[in-house]
Amino acid sequence: MIHQIDLGGRSIALATDGDVTRRDGKAYVRAAHLSLLHDMRGGEVYRTGQTSWSPSGWQRLADPPLRVANPVRRRTADDDLWDDPTRHHSSWVAVVEDAGPVGEKPAGEVVPDRPSAVLVGCLEGETPRVRVDEAALEAFTETGRPGRWVILVGSATQVMTAYARQLGAYQGRREIRPQSVWCSWYSYYEGVSEEAVAAEIPEVARCGFSTLQIDDGWQAGVGDWHAGPRFPSGMKAVADAVWEADMTPGLWVAPFIALPGSRAVREHPEAFVRAADGSLAVAGSNWGSHYHALDMTHPRAQDLVYEVIDRVVHEWGFSYLKLDFLNAAAVPGVRAQDTDREQAYREGLRLVRQAAGEDVFLLGSGALLMPSVGVLDAVRVGPDVAPMWDNYATDDPSDATARNALRASASRLWLGEVIGVDPDVAFFRHRRNLLDDTQMLWLRELAAACRFRCVSDRTAWLEEAEKKALRTWVTREEEVELLGRYRFRVGGREVDLTEAVEGSASPYPL
């Protein structure tokens, strides 16, 4: 059935066999599939990928879609099943904006968002996706069962923040708690040790951080979540030492995955998602191997995840968890129960929350963004950063570079309306760092806008002036207001990251 609806002075042709209602200047649709015609052939489209690492941002409708081209990497960093090399595609929500004629915005001039954007977004649905071309937006659920959708018209900033609030009304929301975190990853990587953490604790505390988080490398193995040989005193002793320094101890863990040789896979293969041929499904690649995903509809998998989180929180004493590679729980495959895969993911998160308790801060990395709302406290909103702006050896938008991390994170600032947003770390060190001062400032300003100030510099690498600047930055509390695509007000000053996001970059780090 064709519906002709008027929203905000814009006439929209909507094709759907579902129910359509209009309320408060919005259109709501309950349907498994809908198509919306638009008249913005020369405009731009906003896409957000399924996970933290998926590319996110704006492209001209006439340009190729923003995507991860490598299928191996895509399986890890985005949703391979709905990848489209020719049409723009997005997870849960997409926006089309009439960009106006070329040359309308003079160089260097900031033009306010025009009230000419149309958003189609899912509020409740089973793995919802949106495809966009130069004539239409097509929205649908993977299972073919009806979902709840909203159509909004206004400026891009208005419709995206309004959608975030609507999503929170349907999914639930938690109090957004600003964070200041020192993380071990970008200094120690997998070589982190009990000795290294002990050396950092007093210096990190003096810098004013509220949380010290130990990242990947502490564990016996991925899937075997016990202290490895570099932590001979055990993880409780480390957590106690952090508490004694008046900081919250944090720990990295990937509760939904296991490497092929792990004890979990050897002893409980029935607990993992299966491929169509009966073998264990491959959920992604890292650590020089592929890895498998626990089936969060299977009772044994649920027990394994609960036991890990209960041990980490209630036996060892960690109250901040960085939960990584979470998207594996939604990998396509055969599960014990015939459940939508993104719903299986959300049920897994609810189990983690139940095991951890309401007061533990849960950060999702590699997280499915919209299905995390109301359960997790925060999500990573970009790929890993790195102490270099760009890398000549790759054009993959999900690769670890500062530019990729900033572009995706700045494009997802609107999610801060409904869930904490983590843009990954900023840098203060000049040692072992290929970023220039402007690039470092961009990362710091973005972190301030996200109200998620995270640093991973070894304190021994910092000069006194750098430590002083770090202490000032970490302990600063500022009000944030989103003004446009890449513009925001932080503590009374206006910041524009348009050059950082859209500017050209040298393919070489120097």
PEDAHU-V698351 format. One record per residue. N is the residue number from 0. RES is the residue in one small letter. OMEGA is omega as a letter, one per 20 degrees, with the letter a starting at -180 (999 if undefined). Layout:
{{N	RES	OMEGA} {N	RES	OMEGA}}
This chain:
{{0	m	r} {1	i	r} {2	h	r} {3	q	a} {4	i	r} {5	d	r} {6	l	r} {7	g	a} {8	g	r} {9	r	r} {10	s	a} {11	i	r} {12	a	a} {13	l	r} {14	a	r} {15	t	r} {16	d	a} {17	g	a} {18	d	a} {19	v	r} {20	t	r} {21	r	a} {22	r	r} {23	d	r} {24	g	r} {25	k	r} {26	a	r} {27	y	a} {28	v	r} {29	r	a} {30	a	r} {31	a	a} {32	h	r} {33	l	r} {34	s	a} {35	l	r} {36	l	r} {37	h	a} {38	d	a} {39	m	a} {40	r	a} {41	g	a} {42	g	a} {43	e	a} {44	v	r} {45	y	r} {46	r	r} {47	t	a} {48	g	a} {49	q	a} {50	t	r} {51	s	a} {52	w	a} {53	s	r} {54	p	a} {55	s	r} {56	g	a} {57	w	r} {58	q	r} {59	r	a} {60	l	a} {61	a	a} {62	d	r} {63	p	a} {64	p	r} {65	l	a} {66	r	r} {67	v	a} {68	a	a} {69	n	a} {70	p	r} {71	v	r} {72	r	a} {73	r	r} {74	r	r} {75	t	a} {76	a	r} {77	d	a} {78	d	a} {79	d	a} {80	l	a} {81	w	r} {82	d	a} {83	d	a} {84	p	a} {85	t	a} {86	r	r} {87	h	a} {88	h	a} {89	s	r} {90	s	r} {91	w	a} {92	v	r} {93	a	r} {94	v	r} {95	v	r} {96	e	r} {97	d	a} {98	a	a} {99	g	a} {100	p	r} {101	v	r} {102	g	a} {103	e	a} {104	k	r} {105	p	a} {106	a	r} {107	g	a} {108	e	r} {109	v	r} {110	v	r} {111	p	r} {112	d	r} {113	r	a} {114	p	a} {115	s	r} {116	a	r} {117	v	r} {118	l	r} {119	v	a} {120	g	r} {121	c	r} {122	l	r} {123	e	r} {124	g	a} {125	e	a} {126	t	a} {127	p	a} {128	r	r} {129	v	r} {130	r	a} {131	v	r} {132	d	a} {133	e	a} {134	a	a} {135	a	r} {136	l	r} {137	e	a} {138	a	a} {139	f	r} {140	t	a} {141	e	a} {142	t	a} {143	g	r} {144	r	a} {145	p	r} {146	g	r} {147	r	a} {148	w	r} {149	v	r} {150	i	a} {151	l	r} {152	v	r} {153	g	r} {154	s	a} {155	a	a} {156	t	a} {157	q	a} {158	v	a} {159	m	r} {160	t	r} {161	a	r} {162	y	r} {163	a	r} {164	r	r} {165	q	r} {166	l	r} {167	g	r} {168	a	a} {169	y	a} {170	q	a} {171	g	r} {172	r	r} {173	r	r} {174	e	r} {175	i	a} {176	r	r} {177	p	a} {178	q	r} {179	s	a} {180	v	r} {181	w	a} {182	c	a} {183	s	a} {184	w	a} {185	y	r} {186	s	a} {187	y	a} {188	y	a} {189	e	r} {190	g	r} {191	v	a} {192	s	r} {193	e	r} {194	e	a} {195	a	r} {196	v	r} {197	a	r} {198	a	a} {199	e	a} {200	i	a} {201	p	a} {202	e	r} {203	v	r} {204	a	r} {205	r	r} {206	c	r} {207	g	r} {208	f	r} {209	s	a} {210	t	r} {211	l	a} {212	q	r} {213	i	a} {214	d	a} {215	d	r} {216	g	a} {217	w	a} {218	q	r} {219	a	r} {220	g	r} {221	v	a} {222	g	r} {223	d	a} {224	w	r} {225	h	a} {226	a	r} {227	g	a} {228	p	r} {229	r	r} {230	f	a} {231	p	a} {232	s	a} {233	g	a} {234	m	r} {235	k	a} {236	a	r} {237	v	r} {238	a	r} {239	d	a} {240	a	r} {241	v	r} {242	w	a} {243	e	r} {244	a	r} {245	d	r} {246	m	r} {247	t	r} {248	p	r} {249	g	a} {250	l	r} {251	w	r} {252	v	r} {253	a	a} {254	p	a} {255	f	a} {256	i	r} {257	a	r} {258	l	a} {259	p	a} {260	g	a} {261	s	r} {262	r	a} {263	a	a} {264	v	a} {265	r	a} {266	e	a} {267	h	a} {268	p	a} {269	e	a} {270	a	a} {271	f	r} {272	v	a} {273	r	r} {274	a	a} {275	a	a} {276	d	r} {277	g	r} {278	s	r} {279	l	a} {280	a	r} {281	v	a} {282	a	a} {283	g	a} {284	s	r} {285	n	a} {286	w	r} {287	g	a} {288	s	r} {289	h	r} {290	y	a} {291	h	a} {292	a	r} {293	l	r} {294	d	a} {295	m	r} {296	t	a} {297	h	a} {298	p	a} {299	r	r} {300	a	r} {301	q	r} {302	d	a} {303	l	a} {304	v	a} {305	y	a} {306	e	a} {307	v	a} {308	i	r} {309	d	r} {310	r	a} {311	v	a} {312	v	a} {313	h	r} {314	e	a} {315	w	r} {316	g	r} {317	f	a} {318	s	r} {319	y	a} {320	l	r} {321	k	a} {322	l	a} {323	d	r} {324	f	a} {325	l	a} {326	n	r} {327	a	a} {328	a	r} {329	a	r} {330	v	r} {331	p	r} {332	g	a} {333	v	a} {334	r	a} {335	a	r} {336	q	a} {337	d	a} {338	t	r} {339	d	a} {340	r	r} {341	e	r} {342	q	r} {343	a	r} {344	y	a} {345	r	r} {346	e	r} {347	g	r} {348	l	r} {349	r	r} {350	l	r} {351	v	r} {352	r	r} {353	q	a} {354	a	a} {355	a	a} {356	g	a} {357	e	a} {358	d	a} {359	v	r} {360	f	a} {361	l	r} {362	l	r} {363	g	r} {364	s	a} {365	g	a} {366	a	r} {367	l	a} {368	l	a} {369	m	r} {370	p	r} {371	s	a} {372	v	r} {373	g	r} {374	v	r} {375	l	r} {376	d	a} {377	a	r} {378	v	r} {379	r	a} {380	v	r} {381	g	r} {382	p	r} {383	d	r} {384	v	r} {385	a	r} {386	p	r} {387	m	a} {388	w	a} {389	d	a} {390	n	a} {391	y	a} {392	a	a} {393	t	r} {394	d	r} {395	d	a} {396	p	r} {397	s	a} {398	d	a} {399	a	r} {400	t	r} {401	a	a} {402	r	r} {403	n	a} {404	a	a} {405	l	a} {406	r	a} {407	a	a} {408	s	r} {409	a	r} {410	s	a} {411	r	r} {412	l	a} {413	w	r} {414	l	r} {415	g	r} {416	e	a} {417	v	a} {418	i	r} {419	g	a} {420	v	a} {421	d	r} {422	p	a} {423	d	a} {424	v	r} {425	a	a} {426	f	r} {427	f	a} {428	r	r} {429	h	r} {430	r	r} {431	r	a} {432	n	a} {433	l	r} {434	l	r} {435	d	a} {436	d	r} {437	t	r} {438	q	r} {439	m	r} {440	l	r} {441	w	a} {442	l	a} {443	r	r} {444	e	r} {445	l	r} {446	a	r} {447	a	r} {448	a	r} {449	c	a} {450	r	r} {451	f	a} {452	r	a} {453	c	a} {454	v	a} {455	s	a} {456	d	r} {457	r	a} {458	t	r} {459	a	r} {460	w	a} {461	l	r} {462	e	a} {463	e	r} {464	a	r} {465	e	r} {466	k	r} {467	k	r} {468	a	r} {469	l	a} {470	r	r} {471	t	a} {472	w	a} {473	v	a} {474	t	a} {475	r	r} {476	e	a} {477	e	r} {478	e	a} {479	v	r} {480	e	r} {481	l	a} {482	l	a} {483	g	a} {484	r	a} {485	y	a} {486	r	r} {487	f	r} {488	r	r} {489	v	r} {490	g	r} {491	g	r} {492	r	a} {493	e	a} {494	v	r} {495	d	a} {496	l	a} {497	t	r} {498	e	a} {499	a	a} {500	v	a} {501	e	a} {502	g	r} {503	s	a} {504	a	r} {505	s	r} {506	p	a} {507	y	a} {508	p	a} {509	l	999}}
